[in-house]
Amino acid sequence: MLIRAFVPAHITAFFVPVFNENPLLAGSIGAGVNLEKGTNIFVTTENGSDRHIHIAFNGEPVGRNNAIISYSVAEKMIPKDFSGEIKVWQYFDFPNGYGFGNSAAGALGTALALAFNFKEKTFLQASQVAHKYEVLYKGGLGDVIAQFYGGIELRIKPGAPGIGVVDNIFFEGYKVLALPLGRLSTKEVLDSDVIKLIEEEGKRSLEEVLKCPRVEVLMKAARTFSERTGLLTGELLEIALELDKDLRLPSSMVMFGKSLFALLREDEIEKIKATLADLTIEKYHICDVYTQRPSVERWMGGSL
C-alpha cells in the first residue's frame, strides 16, 4: 500500500525560542506563513523477515546521519512487532536548509503516513512524535505545530501540537513571494550569542501583532525583527530594499535561511517579476497560503 502525505512549507517571520527538558513542552512563540507548496511524502511497507527503513530525499537515498530526524520518527512510529521493509520518499519543493521547514515537514509527513498505515496512533499523537525529534535534534522549534494548523499563524504558547496554542490571522487577496537564496543552519543560530536579542525582539514583535492582528502589522514587525537582530544584512538586505519599491508591505527574511519572503497583491506580481529579472534572480515561487492541516491518504496516483 502506498500512502501519501502533504505538509506545507513554512516560513517563520519572527520567533522566540522556548527551551525545556521535555521536548513536548519546548518550542517557540512567534508568527509565520504556511505555503501551498511544500513536501510530499510517500511511504510503502512490505512484510519480511528482517526490519529495514529506507529514506530518500528527492529520489536519492540518504543515510541515517543525514536524515536523523526522519529516521528517528520512523523508528518510533513503526510497531515493535513489525518485520519488513519501510520505504519513505520525501520530495521537497524548496531546497533543504533555506528556511522553509523541510526538516519538520519530512518528520511530520513521515509520522502521519506511518500512522495512517499502521492505524496505531492518532493524527495528534503522530504529530507530537515529529515535534519531539525536531526539538531533540535541533531541526527547529515551531515548524511542526505551525504546519499542523496552517494559515498565517500566531504561535502564542510553545509546545507540540495539542500542548502549544496557535491562532490565525484573517486575510484575503494575498499571495506569497518566496525567494530561496541560500542556506543558514538553524542549529548554529540557536547555539549563538544572538539568541538573547532574538528573544527580546521576538517578544516585542508578537505583542505588536497581538494588539492589532493584521498582515500589515505582521510584515512590518517581521522586517523590524530581522533588522534589529542583525540577521538581515548585506546583499540580502539590498535585495529586500529593491523588492520594497514594488510592494505595499515590506519584504522580510525567512527564519532561518538566506531567503526572503513577501505578501503580494495581484497587481504587484508583474512588477515584482520584472524586478527579479533585473536582479537576475531566476529561482523564486509565488504561491497561495495553505490554510488547512496536512493531508494524508492512500495514494492512487500510481507507482513512484
C-alpha positions, 0 to 999 in steps of 0.5 A: 500500500502506498500512502501519501502525505502533504505538509506545507512549507513554512516560513517563520517571520519572527520567533522566540525560542522556548527551551525545556527538558521535555521536548513536548513542552519546548518550542517557540512563540512567534508568527509565520506563513504556511505555503501551498507548496511544500513536501510530499511524502510517500511511504510503502511497507512490505512484510519480511523477515528482517526490519529495514527503513529506507529514506530518500530525499528527492529520489536519492537515498540518504543515510541515517546521519543525514536524515536523523530526524526522519529516521528517528520518527520512523523508528518510533512510529513503526510497531515493535512487532513489525518485520519488513521493509519501510520505504519513505520518499520525501520530495521537497519543493524548496531546497533543504536548509533555506528556511522553509521547514523541510526538516519538520515537514519530512518528520511530520509527513513521515509520522502521519503516513506511518500512522495512517498505515499502521492505524496505531496512533492518532493524527495528534499523537503522530504529530507530537512524535515529529515535534519531539525529534525536531526539538531533540535534534535541533531541526527547529522549534515551531515548524511542526505545530505551525504546519499542523494548523496552517494559515498565517499563524500566531504561535502564542504558547510553545509546545507540540501540537495539542500542548502549544496554542496557535491562532490565525490571522484573517486575510484575503487577496494575498499571495506569497513571494518566496525567494530561496537564496541560500542556506543558514543552519538553524542549529548554529543560530540557536547555539549563538550569542544572538539568541538573547536579542532574538528573544527580546525582539521576538517578544516585542514583535508578537505583542505588536501583532497581538494588539492589532492582528493584521498582515500589515502589522505582521510584515512590518514587525517581521522586517523590524525583527530581522533588522534589529537582530542583525540577521538581515544584512548585506546583499540580502538586505539590498535585495529586500530594499529593491523588492520594497519599491514594488510592494505595499508591505515590506519584504522580510527574511525567512527564519532561518535561511538566506531567503526572503519572503513577501505578501503580494497583491495581484497587481504587484506580481508583474512588477515584482517579476520584472524586478527579479529579472533585473536582479537576475534572480531566476529561482523564486515561487509565488504561491497561495497560503495553505490554510488547512492541516496536512493531508494524508491518504492512500495514494492512487496516483500510481507507482513512484 
